[in-house]
């Protein structure tokens, strides 16, 4: 009998290997032929799943954004107060520090070889950002676009500092500080909020 191939699973396996390859070599430094050689597949097979390196990267972004949101919400569920949520976020970043640094390096390297306007207008990247923002909504239980954008920018900034080699960054300390800042922000919006704000939506 002919071998039955789960094409979606195989595509995900290829993407996982590409993540490691991009982290090692950089997006801009490798060609599709070099990628196929590193993955031990023919160029025809690679092009069957990914018509171009750009398309491959876009699918990688889509896959990673889905996995990131799913794993983050699963690992950080159960927080009932803002303080608990920030403590959980700090632990999650510590646990996955190497992965986030690699992914940030890949993303920065990709952006160096792209037109900024095309990045901003790319529907795949827009959708990925919307997933991350929705995850912040679900995690904090607060439908506040400004707050969600701030939290994402804050976390991305911490990871960038780690990527640049800033050894003074402590995820737990920084997330605790973020919790205090968010508490003041929310208290200013509603003066009746308690000092340790309870999340409006439990996961």
N, C-alpha and C positions, 0 to 999 in steps of 0.2 A: 504493500500500500504506500502511496506517496505520503511524504511527511507533511503533516498539517502545521502550518506556521501561523501563530497568532501575530498578525502584522502590527497591531497596536502595541503589544508587549515588546516586540522586537524593536520597534521604533523608539520606545522609551528606554530600552537597554542601550541603543546607539546614542541617544541623547545623554544618558548618564556617563558614557565613556567620553563623549565630546566635552562634557563639563570638566572632567579631569584633564583632558588634553588642552583645553583653552586656559585652564588655571596654570598649567605647566609652561605652555608655549606662548600664550596670548592669542586673542582672536585675530589680530591683524597679521600675525607672522606665519599662519598656516594656510595652505591652499586645500581645495577639496580633494585633490589627489593625495596630498600628505595626510589628510584626515582619513581617507579610505585605507591608506597603508597602515596607519596607526591602529585602525579599528579591525584590520585584517578582513576587509570586505572589498569587493570590486568597486570601481568608481561607478559602474552602472547601477549596482545595488544602492550605493549611497545617493545617487541622483534620483533613484526611484522613490526614495523616502523624502528626500530634500532636494528640490530643484536648483537650489543655490545655497551658498554659505550664509547669505542673509536670511533666507527662508529657514535654514537650520537653526540659526540663532533665535529667530522669532519663535519657533516651536520650542526651543529650549526655555525662553522667557515664559511662554505660556505654561509649560509643564512645571517649571520651578515655582511660579507664582501660585499655582494650584496646590502644590505640595507644601509650600511654605505656610500658606493660610491654614490648610488642614492640620498640619503638625503643630503649628503654634497654638491654635485654638484648643486642640486636644490636650496639649501639655500644660496650658495655662488656665484650663477651666476650673471652676470652683471658687474663684475669687469673689468675695462679696463686698469688699470695700476698696476704695482707690489705693490705699496703702498696700493691701494684699495683692492687688493687681500689679502694681509697680514692682513689688518684691518678686512676683512670679515672672515678670518680664526680665528682670535682672538675671534670675537663675537660668532662664531660657537662653539668653544671649551668651552667658558664660558657657553653657553646655554645648552650644553650636557655634562658638567663636571662630574656629578654623574654617568651617563651611561658609560663614558670612563674609569673612575676609577674602576667601577665594572668589566668591561670587561678586563681591564688590570690585575686586581687581579685574575680573573678566568684563564686567559692565563698563568700568572706566576705560579699559583698553578698547572695547568696542566703540564707545562714544568718540574716542580720539580719531577714528577712521570714518566718521559719519558726518553728514550735514546736520547741524543742530535742529534746523527747521523740520527736516524729515523725521528726526527722532520724536519731536514734539507732536507731529501730525500722524505718527504711526498708530494705527488702530489696535494692534496687538499690545504695544507698550501702554497705551491708554487704558485698555481693559485690565492689564496686569496691575496698574496703579489703582484702578477702581477696586480690584479685589483686595489689595492691601488696605485701602481706606475703609472698605466694608468690614474687614477683619477688626480694625480699630473700633468701629462702631459696635460690633458684636462683643468685643473684649471688654470695652468700658461701659457698654450699655448706654451710650450717649450719642445722639444724632447731632453732632456738631462738626461741620466740615472744616472749620478753622482749627479746631482742636485736633481732629484726625490728621490733618496735614502737618500740624506742628509735631505731633508724636512721631510720625513717619520721618520727618526731617531730622528730628532729634536723634532717633535711633540710627539713621543713615550716617549722621555726622559722627556719632560715637564709633561706628565701624570704620569709617574713613580714618579717624584718628588712630585707631588700632592698626590699620593698613599702613599708615605713614610711620608707625613705630613709636607712637606716644605711649610710653609705659606707665604714665600717671593715670591713665583712664581705668577706672574700676566700674564695671557695669552695675554692680549692686548699689554703689554709692551714687552714681549718676542717676539711676532709675529712682532711687529714694528721693533725690533732689527734684527730679521731674514730678514725682507724686506731690511734693509740697507746692510746686509751681502750679500744677493743674488744680490743686485744691483751692489755692488763692484765686485762680482764674474763675472757677466755678462759683466760689463764694461771692465774688464780685458780681456775677450774673444773677445770683439769688442769695441775698443776705441771710436767708433763713436756713441755709445749708449747715449741717453739723460739721464739726472740725474734721472728723474722719468720714468723708463722704461715702455713702453706700451706693453701689452701682444700681442703676435702675433696671437692669436686665441680667439675671443670673444665667450663666452658661450651663 
